[in-house]
Amino acid sequence: MSESTSPSAAPVAATLYGRRILLGVCGGIAAYKAADLVRRLQDAGAEVQVVMTASAQRFVTAQTFQALSGRPVRSSLWDEAAEAAMGHIELARWPDLIVIAPASANTIARLAHGLADDLLSTLCLASDKPIAIAPAMNRLMWANPATQANLHTLNHRGVHQLGPGSGGQACGEVGEGRMWEPLQIRDAVANLLRPTGPLSNTRVVITAGPTREPIDPVRFITNRSSGKMGYALASSLTRLGAEVTLVSGPTTLPTPHGVQRIDVETAAQMLDATRSAIAGAQILVGTAAVADYRSDAPAEHKIKKQADQMALSLVRNPDILATLREADPKLFIVGFAAETEKLAEHAHGKLQRKKLDMIAANWVGAGRAFDQDDNALHVFWPGGERELPTASKVDLAGALAALIAERFHASRG
Ligand code: PMT
């Protein structure tokens, strides 16, 4: 089993993974903490482009940020080589969020007055992306009515303010004006980037793809699931504001934007990973095509061909959804049903036996559903049903995600 980030960082990583942060660094002793911030953002999967003011470079070198971020640091409007690679207007369009940390009193004043006399202030003026500032300055500069008026102007324009905190300052004084700690800023940045929607503040775990049950070191039992349905659903649920963890069997698909992915192979591993992932989750969706049986004794060495016939002895795998329903009666669980006959009857049977809140049934076999780009679903829940006609799995996932959100909220009254 492998995981892209530590479980404790999972919700933050789910939001920051693949997001682009333009980090503006201003002059001030707190500039050294911005180096740690780069690391923290990158650890959560964000891409970071650093832009330094001239004064920032008196405190920390551009080389430090370049080495940490893996990207050339930008600091001048007049650097021809850098402008040729990515012009400042292009740079202003690049990020999902501009974060200025530390934000000096001087830069706050320049932003408030709409100046464009260095690269950072020009980028902010030329960008329609959200801006967050983490102020850091001496307590008297912070309390000065000029600074407070500038902040008032920026807050009024929708600039997000992260901090400051109070405590001992580099100048020996004690008071307000300390920059927030990097982890605090990272978490606030993740909150700002979290999509809002009907599943905001909701954690969803979704299983997807096939499982592989080993027969010997080189052979396994599996099925034709590609993971397309589950990955599309993970993506759609994220767009509704959910924090999504995807527990995936082997697929060739890229991890959807903003989704935390845990890779597994066997049904037993999928059960273990899903059991851990549902801690703190409200919704579990089972799109995975889990092998119902596994070899009771996988051979230690490659099986040699000898007899004309051979029989495999198989044992039942645990049912992941039914097991986790027993473990957590309050979880909203959505199952899938893959049927070649009596679709509604079998789906209803699974809904009841596994004590699910909803089940999305699809016809399979004869080239349907498995490894296809299109699908159709008939969704059932106690006392209701809805048909989602044939569409691309991406569109179908959007419709199913909206229905899951609707039924989930209805179930919570
Ligand atoms: O991956 P794609 O190529 O895009 O194909 C999508 C799909 C056809 C795999 C998908 O739409 C689908 O139908 N997934 C469920 C496949 C399946 O195994 O269905 P089932 O009827 O056997 O299982 C019923 C439910 O119990 C499913 O939610 C399944 O995840 C779950 N289950 C099954 C067995 C098991 N041991 N544990 C389980 O939790």
Residues whose N, C-alpha, C, O or C-beta is under 5 A from the ligand:
A	BS01	PMT	G209 R224 S225 S226 G227 K228 M229 G230 G286 T287 A288 A289 V290 A291 D292 N317 P318 D319 I320 L321 G335 F336 A337 A338 N362 A369 F370 D371 Q372
